[in-house]
Every structure is written in C-alpha cells, then in structure tokens.
Amino acid sequence: MLKGLVLNPVSLSGPAQMAADVMMLEKLTSDPELCLISRFYSWDGPWLSLGHNQKKIPQRWIELAKQKRLNIVRRPSGGKAVLHSSGITYALAWKSPPKKKHQAYIEASQWIINCFCQFGMQLKFGLQTPKNLSQNCFATSTNADLLDANGFKRIGSAQLWRQGNLLQHGEVLLNPCERLWEDVFETPPPKTSLPSISKNDLESLLTKSLISYWSNLDWEARDLRNAEFRYIEKASKNYFIDSLLLGS
C-alpha cells in the first residue's frame, strides 16, 4: 500500500524551514512506497520569504531587516513576497502529480478547500495572470491562490518541481501584525474572515482534511529525525539572503 507521511510541526528559522520543505521533496525519490509528505509549521519571528526569481529587494525591506524588525529568506519556489507572521504555513510533497501545473494546483489544494467548507467558507481560485504582478503575494490572486467569497485572498501558494515530483507550499493568512504589514507592503493587510478557532485547532482540522482527501494512503505521523535535522542545517545555507545585499 502506498504511504503518506505527516511531519509534526516545528519552529525553525526561515532558511531551515525552506531546507526542510525541499528535503520532503527529495525523500520521495528514496522510498518507492512513499507518495505524499506534508507538514505545517510556524516561524521563529516575522519572516519575509521571496520567490526564487524575485531578485530585486526594495530598500524599505532592507531597512526593516537592518532594524531587526524583519528577517528575509529566499524560497526555492516561485511567486512573490509572503510575510509570515502568525499564520500557518503548509508544505506538501507529492510524487507524480498531474503534469499540468494548474491541474496540480487544483488537486493539491482541494483538501484546503474542503477544510474551510466546514466553516461555511467557500474558497475559489484567483483569475489574474502571473505577469507584472505586485511584489506582495497577497495583493495578487492568480490561479495558484485561494480567495474567499468577498474576494480576499486567504491562501497563497507556490510550487517547485523536480523529476516529475511536486513541492507545493503556502501561507494560510490568519491575523498578521497590521503595522509590520503596512511597513512592508505600504498597504493594510487583507481583512480576515475566519471563524473563531484557535491556530492549533485549525492546523488539526487541516491535517484531518488532508488525510481524508488522500484516504487511499497508509498514513504515519512523526517528528523530524536527527539525520533530517542534520540535513536541514547543512542545506539551509542555500536559502539565506546575501548579508552584503542587506547591508548587514
């Protein structure tokens, strides 16, 4: 029987979280029975993650980093900047998903849609084309994003493909720090419309929805192992933003 793995939540630095996500993708190739790996996580402080091809860093972000109000990390995936502050970040590594990118987004996100349906919140995909968009991920709404009925973006996601396998990770927006959001993006954060549920409870419901959606898999949940932490520590250097670029 094909297997699914849920890695228990862990709080790490931005570069370490990115290394852990890529590690999930690489683990798919080492176990022929392992079909899907997922995890949810938080960050050790406010982090701004930049898309792999998002090369230009605005001066105000550099100043916020110098002031120690913000940390900046490079994602292995595409997309625009995401402010990780009190939300839930998810990562999903999927072996041999649909080859068409949009179809893969649909199928890799359906469990999230199903979960929010439990609260009476209908999420839908955005319609913007991914060209000439804002540097702020949550100011755009492409077909990689999930919007609520009022058009507010609730989840922004990005993908990395390797050897026909997929890493999709994204941010479930909860209650970001309004002042920091405005300082980073020069606009107020999107209005939140989530039901009164704790972050831990929402994380638990998302996990249950994921397992239910892929109910054909034999699921296991466990902590990261020591060897995996060693890999993460070594690989995290790939996602640091050059300190010279930040002027530190």
C-alpha positions in Angstrom: 0.0 0.0 0.0 1.3 3.5 -0.8 2.2 5.6 2.2 1.6 9.2 3.3 3.7 10.9 6.0 2.8 13.9 8.2 5.8 15.5 9.8 4.9 17.1 13.2 5.1 20.9 13.5 8.4 22.5 14.3 9.5 26.1 14.7 12.7 26.9 12.8 14.5 29.8 11.1 13.4 30.7 7.6 16.3 29.1 5.8 15.9 25.9 7.8 12.1 25.8 7.0 12.9 26.1 3.3 15.5 23.3 3.5 13.0 21.1 5.3 10.5 21.6 2.6 13.0 20.6 -0.1 14.1 17.7 2.0 10.5 16.4 1.8 10.6 16.5 -2.0 13.9 14.7 -2.1 12.6 12.0 0.3 10.0 10.9 -2.3 12.7 9.6 -4.6 14.3 7.4 -1.8 11.2 5.4 -0.9 9.1 3.8 -3.7 6.1 3.4 -1.5 6.1 7.0 -0.1 3.6 9.0 -2.2 2.9 12.1 -0.1 4.6 14.1 2.7 3.0 17.1 4.4 3.7 19.3 7.4 2.5 22.6 9.0 4.9 25.0 10.7 5.5 28.4 12.2 8.5 30.7 12.1 10.8 31.9 14.8 9.8 35.6 14.4 8.5 37.6 11.4 10.0 36.4 8.1 9.5 37.7 4.6 10.0 34.9 2.0 10.9 35.9 -1.5 10.2 33.9 -4.6 13.2 32.2 -6.2 13.1 34.6 -9.2 12.3 37.7 -7.1 15.7 39.3 -7.4 15.0 43.0 -6.6 14.7 43.8 -2.9 13.0 47.1 -2.2 15.1 49.4 0.0 12.4 49.6 2.7 12.7 45.8 3.2 16.4 46.1 3.6 15.9 48.9 6.2 13.4 46.8 8.1 15.9 43.9 8.1 18.7 46.3 9.4 16.4 47.4 12.2 15.9 43.7 13.1 12.1 44.1 12.6 12.1 41.6 9.8 14.1 38.6 8.6 14.3 37.8 4.9 14.7 34.3 3.2 14.8 33.1 -0.3 12.2 30.4 -1.2 13.1 27.5 -3.6 9.7 28.1 -5.3 8.4 30.9 -7.4 5.9 33.6 -6.7 6.1 36.9 -4.9 6.9 38.0 -1.3 5.0 36.5 1.6 5.0 37.9 5.1 4.9 35.0 7.6 3.6 36.5 10.8 1.2 34.5 13.0 -0.3 32.5 10.1 0.0 28.8 9.3 2.5 27.6 6.6 1.9 24.3 4.9 4.1 22.2 2.7 3.1 19.3 0.6 5.4 17.0 -1.4 3.6 14.8 -3.9 5.0 12.1 -6.0 3.9 12.0 -9.7 1.1 14.6 -9.6 -0.8 15.8 -12.7 1.8 17.2 -15.1 -0.2 20.3 -16.0 0.7 23.0 -13.4 -2.8 24.4 -13.0 -4.4 21.0 -12.6 -1.8 20.1 -10.0 -2.6 23.3 -8.1 -6.3 22.3 -8.1 -5.7 18.8 -6.8 -3.0 19.8 -4.3 -5.3 22.5 -2.8 -8.7 20.6 -2.7 -8.1 19.4 0.8 -7.7 23.0 2.0 -11.0 24.0 0.2 -12.7 21.0 1.8 -11.5 22.1 5.3 -12.7 25.6 5.0 -16.1 24.4 3.7 -16.6 23.1 7.2 -16.8 26.7 8.4 -19.2 27.7 5.6 -16.4 29.5 3.8 -16.3 28.8 0.1 -12.8 29.3 -1.4 -12.2 29.7 -5.1 -9.1 30.1 -7.2 -8.0 33.6 -8.4 -8.1 34.6 -12.0 -5.1 37.0 -12.5 -2.4 36.1 -14.9 1.0 35.8 -13.2 2.7 38.6 -15.2 3.5 42.1 -14.0 2.0 41.5 -10.5 2.7 43.3 -7.2 5.7 42.2 -5.2 3.2 41.3 -2.4 1.9 37.8 -2.9 -1.3 38.7 -1.0 -2.0 41.7 -3.3 -2.4 39.3 -6.2 -4.9 36.5 -7.0 -3.6 34.1 -9.6 -4.9 30.5 -10.2 -2.4 29.4 -7.5 -4.3 31.3 -4.9 -7.5 30.7 -2.9 -9.9 33.6 -2.3 -13.0 33.9 -0.1 -16.5 35.0 -1.2 -15.5 38.6 -0.7 -12.5 38.3 -3.0 -10.0 38.5 -0.2 -7.0 36.2 -0.6 -6.9 33.6 2.2 -4.1 31.2 1.0 -1.2 31.9 -1.3 0.8 29.0 -2.7 3.9 28.4 -4.8 5.4 25.3 -6.4 8.8 23.6 -7.1 9.0 20.7 -9.5 11.8 18.1 -9.6 11.9 14.9 -11.6 8.2 14.9 -12.1 7.5 15.4 -8.3 5.9 18.4 -6.7 6.6 20.6 -3.7 3.7 23.0 -3.0 3.9 25.2 0.0 1.9 28.2 1.0 0.6 30.5 3.7 -2.8 30.4 5.4 -3.4 34.1 6.4 -4.7 34.5 9.9 -4.0 37.7 11.9 -0.8 39.4 10.6 0.7 42.3 12.5 -1.0 45.3 10.9 1.8 47.8 11.5 4.5 45.5 10.1 2.4 44.5 7.1 1.9 48.2 6.3 5.6 48.9 6.7 6.5 46.1 4.4 3.8 46.4 1.7 2.6 50.0 2.1 -1.0 48.8 2.3 -3.2 47.4 5.1 -3.4 43.7 5.4 -6.4 41.9 3.9 -9.5 41.7 6.1 -9.7 38.3 7.9 -13.0 36.5 7.9 -12.0 33.2 9.6 -14.3 31.7 12.3 -13.2 31.9 15.9 -11.0 28.9 16.1 -7.5 28.6 17.5 -4.5 28.2 15.3 -3.8 24.8 16.7 -7.3 23.6 16.1 -7.3 24.9 12.6 -4.0 23.1 12.0 -5.5 19.9 13.3 -8.6 20.2 11.0 -6.4 20.9 8.0 -4.4 17.7 8.8 -7.6 15.7 9.1 -8.8 17.1 5.8 -5.6 16.2 4.1 -5.6 12.6 5.3 -9.3 12.3 4.4 -8.7 13.6 0.9 -5.9 11.1 0.3 -7.7 8.3 2.2 -6.2 5.6 -0.1 -2.8 6.1 1.6 -1.4 4.4 4.7 -0.6 7.4 6.9 2.0 7.9 9.6 2.8 10.9 11.7 6.2 11.5 13.3 8.7 14.1 14.4 11.7 15.1 12.3 14.6 12.7 12.9 18.2 13.6 13.9 19.5 12.8 10.5 16.9 15.0 8.9 17.8 17.9 11.2 21.4 17.5 10.2 20.4 17.6 6.5 18.3 20.7 7.2 21.1 22.5 9.0 23.5 21.8 6.1 21.1 22.7 3.3 19.7 25.8 4.9 22.6 27.9 3.6 21.0 27.7 0.1 18.2 30.0 1.2 20.0 32.8 3.0 19.8 36.2 1.5 23.3 37.6 1.0 24.2 39.7 4.0 26.0 42.2 1.7 22.8 42.7 -0.2 21.0 43.6 3.1 23.9 45.8 4.2 24.5 43.9 7.4 
